[in-house]
């Protein structure tokens, strides 16, 4: 064991001696060359590009939070309004679902004596009004359709007339 | 008037004093060149030395005071030397794993017959660097660990194995020489 350590000590000593023997001297020229390179580095204008002014990360986080919040609120508002809003709700079609009026049959029991005759007349008038009201959208739709069709026909006739006029105007040009 | 120590010179250089940095160059020029010449020819070693100081100057703001400035310089020099060596020849590949292996011993520099040449032939690059810094530069284990980018205990293992390998290589050389003489 001691022999091994002794060998290693000798080895280390030899390594140190050889390193000292090969140690280079101080070179003034090399020093000057390095110093010149450093001076040139100092005087050289920076090759780095001008740093771009960036918004700090905190600002981006705040903006992202606000944008996502606004988006969530908008989506929620649209969803709720489409669910509850009257504008987008389907319109009832009175033509398809007519109000079924209970037929008044003579078998019905006599009205309560508490209801006066005037009240019965008012009730009948109200039922007529309700019937006319429920049929009104259908009538209005029919009238609008008719009106639009007439308008389209009028426009078509106007276009035909206009084309005819133009053809008539240019007709002499085609005749030799 | 006492000479300013490294930390004072570095502090002044960080403020832009090229004169202070040139004093640092003067202090470490020989030591770094000595180290670099063991791995490169004279011209390449001088170029690498200049590049080491230039890089240190450029990256001076990244230097941390917890390490000695010499440790930082040797770290830069070692990396540059290794990169230059890698550019000159392909990276050794471990045939078993097929991956790049930095731990394979480097070929010796032609024309160098010293014990250090034997060390270069027998030792891996981290082992060689650890031996050089420990026995020639008298650098503490902790600082060597920084240069070779390993833990303190790894550096101790590197040194132990390096000594064993070298002693064994010397014995083998002696046995071969005696055999040659007997023939």
Interface residues (C-beta under 8 A of the other chain):
Chain A: X4 X7 X8 X11 X12 X14 X15 X16 X18 X19 X22 X23 X24 X25 X26 X27 X30 X31 X33 X34 X35 X37 X38 X39 X41 X42
Chain B: X16 X18 X21 X22 X25 X26 X29 X30 X33 X34 X37 X46 X49 X50 X53 X54 X57 X58 X114 X115 X116 X119 X131 X132 X135 X136 X163 X166 X167 X170
